Amino acid sequence: MARAKDGRNVTEGGLGGSGTGPPNLTEGGLGGSGTGPPNSTGFEQFDVEADVGIRAWGPTRAEAFAQAALGVLSLVADPSTVSARETREVRAQAEAPETLLAAWIDECLYVHEIEAFVVSRVEVEACSDTVVHGRLHGEPLDASRHRLGTVVKAATRHGLSVQVRDGRHQVEIIVDV
């Protein structure tokens, strides 16, 4: 476990951790929320009382949404243990970017829950203010191979954020665990 400049404990990539309790922050992808060029992508987990938050970023809103889905789904199963053998198409629509983010995450969780599908990669092909369309790359859950994490119930409707900061798109969502 590393230490960030601001004193937080940081574990890079997927679920990680030392097994002695949850880290303060988990990062995936490239760069961090405070580091790297505007074209970097990634996600980080932040603690919220009784829930978990995911902050994700990318050079486009589509990439930020993809990283948010990967961040949430990495709570369920470590993406590094999943092969991209199959794909699942996912679409969501809503009346505003923030509610679209929650609908997108809920649709991705639905695919996981109904099909027992775990994810190694997420791509978003189209993302407007009201519609998102993408693909989950992964495979059916195999408990003997996949390192499982926690059960994620759904996206909450509080703490939603979709914005552009310093030339990089950033989204935040809190999920009920």
C-alpha positions in Angstrom: 0.0 0.0 0.0 1.3 3.4 -1.0 0.7 6.8 0.5 -0.6 9.7 -1.5 0.7 13.2 -1.2 -2.2 14.2 1.0 -1.6 11.3 3.4 -4.3 8.9 2.2 -3.5 5.2 1.9 -3.7 4.2 -1.8 -3.9 0.8 -3.4 -3.6 0.9 -7.2 -5.7 -1.1 -9.6 -8.9 -3.1 -8.9 -9.7 -4.4 -5.5 -6.1 -4.7 -4.1 -5.4 -4.1 -0.4 -3.4 -5.8 2.3 -6.2 -7.8 3.8 -6.0 -5.8 7.0 -9.0 -3.7 6.3 -10.2 -1.6 3.4 -7.8 1.1 2.2 -8.9 4.7 2.3 -8.8 4.9 -1.5 -8.5 2.4 -4.4 -7.4 3.6 -7.8 -7.7 2.0 -11.2 -6.7 3.0 -14.7 -4.0 5.6 -15.4 -3.4 8.9 -13.6 -5.3 9.9 -10.6 -7.9 12.5 -9.9 -5.2 15.0 -9.1 -2.4 13.7 -11.4 -1.7 13.1 -15.0 -2.7 14.8 -18.2 -6.3 15.6 -19.2 -6.3 12.7 -21.6 -5.7 10.1 -18.8 -8.4 7.7 -17.7 -9.1 6.0 -14.4 -11.3 5.7 -11.3 -10.9 5.8 -7.6 -13.0 4.6 -4.7 -13.9 7.0 -1.9 -15.5 6.2 1.5 -19.0 7.3 2.2 -20.9 6.3 5.4 -22.5 2.9 4.8 -22.0 3.2 1.0 -19.1 3.4 -1.5 -18.3 6.3 -3.9 -16.6 6.0 -7.3 -14.9 9.0 -8.9 -14.0 8.4 -12.5 -12.4 10.5 -15.2 -11.4 10.5 -18.9 -10.8 12.8 -21.8 -14.5 12.5 -22.8 -17.7 12.0 -21.0 -18.0 8.6 -22.6 -14.7 7.5 -21.2 -15.6 8.8 -17.8 -18.8 6.8 -17.8 -16.9 3.7 -18.9 -14.4 4.1 -16.1 -17.3 4.7 -13.6 -18.9 1.4 -14.6 -15.6 -0.4 -14.4 -15.0 1.1 -11.0 -18.4 0.0 -9.7 -18.1 -3.5 -11.2 -14.6 -3.8 -9.8 -16.2 -3.7 -6.3 -18.0 -7.0 -7.3 -15.1 -8.9 -9.0 -11.4 -8.0 -9.6 -11.2 -7.2 -13.3 -7.7 -8.6 -13.5 -9.1 -12.0 -12.8 -11.7 -11.8 -15.6 -11.1 -12.7 -19.3 -12.8 -10.6 -22.0 -14.4 -13.7 -23.7 -17.9 -12.3 -24.3 -19.6 -8.9 -24.5 -22.9 -7.6 -23.3 -24.6 -4.5 -24.8 -25.9 -1.9 -22.3 -28.0 1.2 -23.0 -29.5 3.7 -20.6 -31.4 6.9 -21.0 -32.5 9.7 -18.6 -33.5 13.3 -18.6 -30.1 14.8 -17.4 -26.4 13.7 -17.4 -26.4 13.0 -13.6 -29.5 10.8 -13.7 -28.1 9.2 -16.9 -25.0 8.2 -14.9 -27.1 6.5 -12.2 -29.3 4.7 -14.9 -26.1 3.6 -16.7 -24.6 2.1 -13.6 -27.9 0.4 -12.7 -28.1 -1.2 -16.1 -24.5 -2.5 -15.9 -25.3 -3.9 -12.4 -28.5 -5.5 -13.8 -26.4 -7.4 -16.4 -24.1 -8.6 -13.6 -26.9 -9.6 -11.4 -29.2 -11.3 -13.9 -26.5 -13.0 -16.0 -23.8 -13.5 -13.3 -21.5 -11.7 -15.7 -18.2 -10.2 -14.4 -16.3 -7.5 -16.3 -12.7 -6.9 -17.3 -13.3 -3.8 -19.5 -16.1 -1.4 -20.3 -16.4 0.7 -23.4 -18.9 3.4 -24.1 -19.6 4.0 -27.8 -22.0 6.9 -27.5 -22.8 9.3 -24.7 -25.0 12.4 -24.9 -26.8 14.3 -22.1 -29.7 11.8 -22.2 -28.5 8.5 -23.7 -25.5 6.2 -23.2 -24.7 3.1 -25.2 -21.8 0.7 -24.5 -20.4 -2.8 -24.1 -19.3 -4.8 -21.1 -16.4 -7.1 -21.9 -16.0 -10.1 -19.6 -17.3 -13.6 -18.9 -19.8 -15.6 -16.8 -18.9 -15.7 -13.1 -16.6 -18.5 -12.0 -16.1 -18.4 -8.2 -13.1 -20.7 -8.5 -11.2 -18.2 -10.7 -12.7 -14.8 -10.0 -11.6 -12.9 -6.9 -15.0 -11.7 -5.6 -15.5 -8.5 -3.6 -18.8 -7.0 -2.3 -22.4 -7.1 -3.4 -23.4 -3.8 -5.0 -27.1 -3.3 -4.8 -27.7 -0.1 -6.9 -26.6 3.4 -7.7 -28.0 6.0 -5.2 -29.4 9.3 -6.4 -27.4 11.4 -4.0 -23.9 12.7 -4.7 -24.2 12.4 -8.4 -21.8 14.6 -10.4 -21.0 15.0 -14.1 -18.6 17.8 -14.9 -15.5 18.9 -16.7 -12.5 19.9 -14.6 -9.2 21.1 -16.0 -10.0 19.8 -19.4 -10.9 16.3 -18.1 -14.4 14.9 -17.7 -15.1 13.7 -14.2 -18.1 11.8 -12.7 -18.9 10.8 -9.2 -21.5 8.3 -8.1 -22.3 6.6 -4.7 -23.5 3.0 -4.7 -25.4 1.1 -2.1 -23.5 -1.9 -0.8 
